Amino acid sequence: MKTAVSIPDDIFERAERLATQGRRTRSEVYAAALDEYLARRAQDEVTDAMNRACDEIGGKDDAFLAAAGRQVLANTEW
């Protein structure tokens, strides 16, 4: 699909250099950039959905889960 967009000159120049250095077309560079941007946004949507599900379930304390969580954290290399 073809589309027209306006972008600042400095971003355009950087994208042109990247395309040239990577021997890619301008379209490939812009498509890859947009794909990455959308993938990052999707993570936020997943996190928001998980947070909503947890809110709906409620904040019941579970001693087993709390102990298991502490054990995992204690055994995790930070």
N, CA, C and O atoms as CSV, one atom per row, in Angstrom:
chain,resi,resn,atom,element,x,y,z
A,1,MET,N,N,0.849,-1.168,0.000
A,1,MET,CA,C,0.000,0.000,0.000
A,1,MET,C,C,0.891,1.226,0.000
A,1,MET,O,O,1.919,1.253,0.677
A,2,LYS,N,N,0.513,2.211,-0.735
A,2,LYS,CA,C,1.256,3.469,-0.769
A,2,LYS,C,C,0.525,4.482,0.099
A,2,LYS,O,O,-0.704,4.508,0.164
A,3,THR,N,N,1.320,5.317,0.764
A,3,THR,CA,C,0.761,6.383,1.569
A,3,THR,C,C,1.756,7.534,1.595
A,3,THR,O,O,2.944,7.339,1.341
A,4,ALA,N,N,1.285,8.700,1.891
A,4,ALA,CA,C,2.155,9.872,1.994
A,4,ALA,C,C,2.116,10.372,3.431
A,4,ALA,O,O,1.049,10.510,4.029
A,5,VAL,N,N,3.294,10.640,3.971
A,5,VAL,CA,C,3.380,11.169,5.332
A,5,VAL,C,C,4.382,12.315,5.346
A,5,VAL,O,O,5.262,12.401,4.490
A,6,SER,N,N,4.233,13.177,6.318
A,6,SER,CA,C,5.184,14.271,6.505
A,6,SER,C,C,6.009,13.971,7.745
A,6,SER,O,O,5.466,13.663,8.806
A,7,ILE,N,N,7.324,14.063,7.603
A,7,ILE,CA,C,8.219,13.852,8.737
A,7,ILE,C,C,9.250,14.966,8.758
A,7,ILE,O,O,9.537,15.565,7.722
A,8,PRO,N,N,9.806,15.249,9.921
A,8,PRO,CA,C,10.831,16.293,9.998
A,8,PRO,C,C,12.053,15.938,9.142
A,8,PRO,O,O,12.382,14.765,8.963
A,9,ASP,N,N,12.708,16.959,8.627
A,9,ASP,CA,C,13.858,16.772,7.745
A,9,ASP,C,C,14.967,15.945,8.388
A,9,ASP,O,O,15.566,15.093,7.732
A,10,ASP,N,N,15.243,16.192,9.675
A,10,ASP,CA,C,16.346,15.471,10.311
A,10,ASP,C,C,16.061,13.974,10.411
A,10,ASP,O,O,16.973,13.162,10.258
A,11,ILE,N,N,14.822,13.606,10.662
A,11,ILE,CA,C,14.458,12.191,10.720
A,11,ILE,C,C,14.560,11.577,9.328
A,11,ILE,O,O,15.038,10.454,9.172
A,12,PHE,N,N,14.118,12.302,8.342
A,12,PHE,CA,C,14.215,11.825,6.963
A,12,PHE,C,C,15.667,11.554,6.589
A,12,PHE,O,O,15.974,10.511,6.012
A,13,GLU,N,N,16.559,12.481,6.911
A,13,GLU,CA,C,17.975,12.325,6.566
A,13,GLU,C,C,18.574,11.111,7.273
A,13,GLU,O,O,19.337,10.353,6.673
A,14,ARG,N,N,18.234,10.928,8.533
A,14,ARG,CA,C,18.756,9.767,9.275
A,14,ARG,C,C,18.240,8.465,8.664
A,14,ARG,O,O,18.983,7.491,8.546
A,15,ALA,N,N,16.976,8.455,8.280
A,15,ALA,CA,C,16.398,7.258,7.667
A,15,ALA,C,C,17.048,6.973,6.317
A,15,ALA,O,O,17.291,5.816,5.971
A,16,GLU,N,N,17.325,8.017,5.563
A,16,GLU,CA,C,17.999,7.848,4.272
A,16,GLU,C,C,19.383,7.227,4.460
A,16,GLU,O,O,19.765,6.313,3.729
A,17,ARG,N,N,20.130,7.731,5.447
A,17,ARG,CA,C,21.467,7.176,5.713
A,17,ARG,C,C,21.371,5.713,6.125
A,17,ARG,O,O,22.161,4.881,5.680
A,18,LEU,N,N,20.400,5.406,6.974
A,18,LEU,CA,C,20.217,4.025,7.430
A,18,LEU,C,C,19.886,3.111,6.255
A,18,LEU,O,O,20.428,2.012,6.146
A,19,ALA,N,N,19.013,3.560,5.392
A,19,ALA,CA,C,18.636,2.765,4.223
A,19,ALA,C,C,19.847,2.527,3.326
A,19,ALA,O,O,20.065,1.410,2.857
A,20,THR,N,N,20.623,3.562,3.090
A,20,THR,CA,C,21.799,3.444,2.228
A,20,THR,C,C,22.823,2.501,2.841
A,20,THR,O,O,23.346,1.616,2.163
A,21,GLN,N,N,23.109,2.693,4.130
A,21,GLN,CA,C,24.099,1.855,4.803
A,21,GLN,C,C,23.666,0.385,4.842
A,21,GLN,O,O,24.491,-0.519,4.710
A,22,GLY,N,N,22.376,0.166,5.023
A,22,GLY,CA,C,21.866,-1.196,5.109
A,22,GLY,C,C,21.461,-1.789,3.776
A,22,GLY,O,O,20.970,-2.915,3.703
A,23,ARG,N,N,21.673,-1.011,2.714
A,23,ARG,CA,C,21.286,-1.447,1.360
A,23,ARG,C,C,19.828,-1.899,1.325
A,23,ARG,O,O,19.484,-2.956,0.796
A,24,ARG,N,N,18.994,-1.052,1.910
A,24,ARG,CA,C,17.553,-1.313,1.945
A,24,ARG,C,C,16.845,-0.152,1.284
A,24,ARG,O,O,17.404,0.936,1.141
A,25,THR,N,N,15.625,-0.389,0.887
A,25,THR,CA,C,14.847,0.695,0.310
A,25,THR,C,C,14.293,1.557,1.433
A,25,THR,O,O,14.214,1.132,2.586
A,26,ARG,N,N,13.918,2.754,1.081
A,26,ARG,CA,C,13.294,3.658,2.042
A,26,ARG,C,C,12.023,3.003,2.601
A,26,ARG,O,O,11.758,3.080,3.800
A,27,SER,N,N,11.252,2.369,1.737
A,27,SER,CA,C,10.015,1.714,2.177
A,27,SER,C,C,10.296,0.621,3.197
A,27,SER,O,O,9.550,0.465,4.163
A,28,GLU,N,N,11.369,-0.138,2.987
A,28,GLU,CA,C,11.713,-1.198,3.938
A,28,GLU,C,C,12.057,-0.615,5.309
A,28,GLU,O,O,11.655,-1.151,6.342
A,29,VAL,N,N,12.799,0.481,5.305
A,29,VAL,CA,C,13.181,1.116,6.572
A,29,VAL,C,C,11.950,1.640,7.305
A,29,VAL,O,O,11.794,1.410,8.505
A,30,TYR,N,N,11.088,2.334,6.594
A,30,TYR,CA,C,9.897,2.883,7.246
A,30,TYR,C,C,8.950,1.784,7.711
A,30,TYR,O,O,8.363,1.888,8.788
A,31,ALA,N,N,8.795,0.731,6.911
A,31,ALA,CA,C,7.920,-0.384,7.306
A,31,ALA,C,C,8.463,-1.077,8.551
A,31,ALA,O,O,7.697,-1.419,9.452
A,32,ALA,N,N,9.786,-1.288,8.610
A,32,ALA,CA,C,10.393,-1.927,9.778
A,32,ALA,C,C,10.228,-1.056,11.024
A,32,ALA,O,O,9.940,-1.561,12.109
A,33,ALA,N,N,10.411,0.234,10.862
A,33,ALA,CA,C,10.266,1.153,11.996
A,33,ALA,C,C,8.832,1.157,12.520
A,33,ALA,O,O,8.612,1.115,13.731
A,34,LEU,N,N,7.872,1.205,11.627
A,34,LEU,CA,C,6.469,1.211,12.037
A,34,LEU,C,C,6.091,-0.124,12.673
A,34,LEU,O,O,5.346,-0.154,13.653
A,35,ASP,N,N,6.597,-1.220,12.126
A,35,ASP,CA,C,6.326,-2.536,12.687
A,35,ASP,C,C,6.851,-2.622,14.119
A,35,ASP,O,O,6.162,-3.121,15.008
A,36,GLU,N,N,8.070,-2.136,14.338
A,36,GLU,CA,C,8.651,-2.151,15.686
A,36,GLU,C,C,7.846,-1.274,16.635
A,36,GLU,O,O,7.594,-1.665,17.775
A,37,TYR,N,N,7.442,-0.098,16.182
A,37,TYR,CA,C,6.639,0.805,17.010
A,37,TYR,C,C,5.330,0.132,17.417
A,37,TYR,O,O,4.940,0.185,18.583
A,38,LEU,N,N,4.664,-0.491,16.475
A,38,LEU,CA,C,3.389,-1.153,16.767
A,38,LEU,C,C,3.579,-2.336,17.710
A,38,LEU,O,O,2.734,-2.577,18.572
A,39,ALA,N,N,4.663,-3.068,17.563
A,39,ALA,CA,C,4.935,-4.195,18.457
A,39,ALA,C,C,5.146,-3.706,19.880
A,39,ALA,O,O,4.686,-4.343,20.828
A,40,ARG,N,N,5.830,-2.596,20.040
A,40,ARG,CA,C,6.043,-2.035,21.385
A,40,ARG,C,C,4.728,-1.574,22.002
A,40,ARG,O,O,4.515,-1.745,23.202
A,41,ARG,N,N,3.861,-1.002,21.207
A,41,ARG,CA,C,2.561,-0.554,21.709
A,41,ARG,C,C,1.704,-1.747,22.109
A,41,ARG,O,O,0.945,-1.662,23.074
A,42,ALA,N,N,1.813,-2.859,21.383
A,42,ALA,CA,C,1.024,-4.053,21.684
A,42,ALA,C,C,1.374,-4.572,23.071
A,42,ALA,O,O,0.500,-5.081,23.774
A,43,GLN,N,N,2.647,-4.454,23.484
A,43,GLN,CA,C,3.043,-4.889,24.818
A,43,GLN,C,C,2.291,-4.094,25.879
A,43,GLN,O,O,1.871,-4.651,26.893
A,44,ASP,N,N,2.120,-2.804,25.650
A,44,ASP,CA,C,1.373,-1.982,26.595
A,44,ASP,C,C,-0.072,-2.450,26.675
A,44,ASP,O,O,-0.661,-2.478,27.756
A,45,GLU,N,N,-0.639,-2.814,25.542
A,45,GLU,CA,C,-2.021,-3.289,25.522
A,45,GLU,C,C,-2.160,-4.601,26.281
A,45,GLU,O,O,-3.141,-4.799,26.998
A,46,VAL,N,N,-1.193,-5.499,26.134
A,46,VAL,CA,C,-1.219,-6.773,26.856
A,46,VAL,C,C,-1.107,-6.517,28.356
A,46,VAL,O,O,-1.842,-7.106,29.149
A,47,THR,N,N,-0.190,-5.643,28.738
A,47,THR,CA,C,-0.025,-5.313,30.157
A,47,THR,C,C,-1.303,-4.718,30.718
A,47,THR,O,O,-1.729,-5.084,31.814
A,48,ASP,N,N,-1.916,-3.806,29.982
A,48,ASP,CA,C,-3.172,-3.204,30.443
A,48,ASP,C,C,-4.262,-4.259,30.604
A,48,ASP,O,O,-5.014,-4.224,31.578
A,49,ALA,N,N,-4.358,-5.192,29.666
A,49,ALA,CA,C,-5.366,-6.250,29.753
A,49,ALA,C,C,-5.112,-7.141,30.959
A,49,ALA,O,O,-6.049,-7.533,31.655
A,50,MET,N,N,-3.847,-7.459,31.206
A,50,MET,CA,C,-3.519,-8.296,32.365
A,50,MET,C,C,-3.844,-7.559,33.674
A,50,MET,O,O,-4.354,-8.156,34.622
A,51,ASN,N,N,-3.544,-6.270,33.709
A,51,ASN,CA,C,-3.860,-5.480,34.903
A,51,ASN,C,C,-5.366,-5.434,35.149
A,51,ASN,O,O,-5.809,-5.534,36.293
A,52,ARG,N,N,-6.156,-5.284,34.083
A,52,ARG,CA,C,-7.611,-5.273,34.236
A,52,ARG,C,C,-8.119,-6.617,34.747
A,52,ARG,O,O,-9.007,-6.671,35.598
A,53,ALA,N,N,-7.547,-7.706,34.220
A,53,ALA,CA,C,-7.953,-9.041,34.666
A,53,ALA,C,C,-7.622,-9.239,36.138
A,53,ALA,O,O,-8.430,-9.788,36.887
A,54,CYS,N,N,-6.454,-8.801,36.555
A,54,CYS,CA,C,-6.073,-8.920,37.971
A,54,CYS,C,C,-6.988,-8.085,38.855
A,54,CYS,O,O,-7.352,-8.508,39.953
A,55,ASP,N,N,-7.361,-6.900,38.379
A,55,ASP,CA,C,-8.279,-6.054,39.146
A,55,ASP,C,C,-9.636,-6.722,39.305
A,55,ASP,O,O,-10.263,-6.626,40.360
A,56,GLU,N,N,-10.092,-7.405,38.249
A,56,GLU,CA,C,-11.389,-8.076,38.299
A,56,GLU,C,C,-11.359,-9.271,39.249
A,56,GLU,O,O,-12.337,-9.539,39.946
A,57,ILE,N,N,-10.242,-9.983,39.273
A,57,ILE,CA,C,-10.118,-11.156,40.134
A,57,ILE,C,C,-10.096,-10.742,41.594
A,57,ILE,O,O,-10.654,-11.420,42.456
A,58,GLY,N,N,-9.461,-9.647,41.851
A,58,GLY,CA,C,-9.402,-9.167,43.222
A,58,GLY,C,C,-8.023,-9.348,43.810
A,58,GLY,O,O,-7.169,-10.024,43.237
A,59,GLY,N,N,-7.820,-8.748,44.936
A,59,GLY,CA,C,-6.514,-8.777,45.580
A,59,GLY,C,C,-6.462,-9.723,46.753
A,59,GLY,O,O,-5.924,-9.374,47.804
A,60,LYS,N,N,-7.007,-10.912,46.598
A,60,LYS,CA,C,-6.994,-11.875,47.694
A,60,LYS,C,C,-5.558,-12.280,48.009
A,60,LYS,O,O,-4.774,-12.590,47.112
A,61,ASP,N,N,-5.234,-12.271,49.289
A,61,ASP,CA,C,-3.916,-12.713,49.711
A,61,ASP,C,C,-3.867,-14.228,49.689
A,61,ASP,O,O,-4.787,-14.901,50.154
A,62,ASP,N,N,-2.792,-14.752,49.150
A,62,ASP,CA,C,-2.596,-16.189,49.094
A,62,ASP,C,C,-1.219,-16.464,49.689
A,62,ASP,O,O,-0.201,-16.115,49.091
A,63,ALA,N,N,-1.185,-17.094,50.871
A,63,ALA,CA,C,0.071,-17.327,51.578
A,63,ALA,C,C,1.038,-18.153,50.740
A,63,ALA,O,O,2.237,-17.876,50.728
A,64,PHE,N,N,0.530,-19.167,50.037
A,64,PHE,CA,C,1.402,-20.004,49.216
A,64,PHE,C,C,2.048,-19.189,48.100
A,64,PHE,O,O,3.255,-19.282,47.879
A,65,LEU,N,N,1.245,-18.391,47.396
A,65,LEU,CA,C,1.781,-17.586,46.307
A,65,LEU,C,C,2.789,-16.553,46.812
A,65,LEU,O,O,3.799,-16.292,46.158
A,66,ALA,N,N,2.511,-15.974,47.963
A,66,ALA,CA,C,3.431,-14.996,48.532
A,66,ALA,C,C,4.758,-15.658,48.871
A,66,ALA,O,O,5.817,-15.099,48.586
A,67,ALA,N,N,4.716,-16.847,49.478
A,67,ALA,CA,C,5.943,-17.554,49.832
A,67,ALA,C,C,6.706,-17.969,48.573
A,67,ALA,O,O,7.929,-17.841,48.519
A,68,ALA,N,N,5.999,-18.460,47.572
A,68,ALA,CA,C,6.637,-18.866,46.323
A,68,ALA,C,C,7.286,-17.667,45.640
A,68,ALA,O,O,8.392,-17.768,45.109
A,69,GLY,N,N,6.601,-16.547,45.659
A,69,GLY,CA,C,7.151,-15.327,45.068
A,69,GLY,C,C,8.412,-14.874,45.768
A,69,GLY,O,O,9.375,-14.471,45.115
A,70,ARG,N,N,8.418,-14.935,47.094
A,70,ARG,CA,C,9.612,-14.558,47.859
A,70,ARG,C,C,10.771,-15.491,47.535
A,70,ARG,O,O,11.912,-15.048,47.404
A,71,GLN,N,N,10.482,-16.778,47.406
A,71,GLN,CA,C,11.528,-17.756,47.094
A,71,GLN,C,C,12.115,-17.492,45.700
A,71,GLN,O,O,13.332,-17.534,45.520
A,72,VAL,N,N,11.275,-17.228,44.747
A,72,VAL,CA,C,11.760,-16.941,43.388
A,72,VAL,C,C,12.638,-15.694,43.396
A,72,VAL,O,O,13.706,-15.673,42.785
A,73,LEU,N,N,12.183,-14.665,44.088
A,73,LEU,CA,C,12.961,-13.424,44.147
A,73,LEU,C,C,14.298,-13.653,44.853
A,73,LEU,O,O,15.322,-13.111,44.438
A,74,ALA,N,N,14.286,-14.451,45.912
A,74,ALA,CA,C,15.524,-14.721,46.653
A,74,ALA,C,C,16.525,-15.496,45.795
A,74,ALA,O,O,17.735,-15.323,45.941
A,75,ASN,N,N,16.027,-16.341,44.910
A,75,ASN,CA,C,16.906,-17.159,44.072
A,75,ASN,C,C,17.249,-16.527,42.733
A,75,ASN,O,O,17.968,-17.119,41.928
A,76,THR,N,N,16.739,-15.328,42.495
A,76,THR,CA,C,16.978,-14.646,41.229
A,76,THR,C,C,18.232,-13.792,41.336
A,76,THR,O,O,18.412,-13.043,42.296
A,77,GLU,N,N,19.101,-13.918,40.328
A,77,GLU,CA,C,20.306,-13.119,40.312
A,77,GLU,C,C,19.980,-11.737,39.770
A,77,GLU,O,O,19.542,-11.609,38.626
A,78,TRP,N,N,20.183,-10.719,40.561
A,78,TRP,CA,C,19.861,-9.342,40.159
A,78,TRP,C,C,21.105,-8.741,39.652
A,78,TRP,O,O,21.108,-7.578,39.247
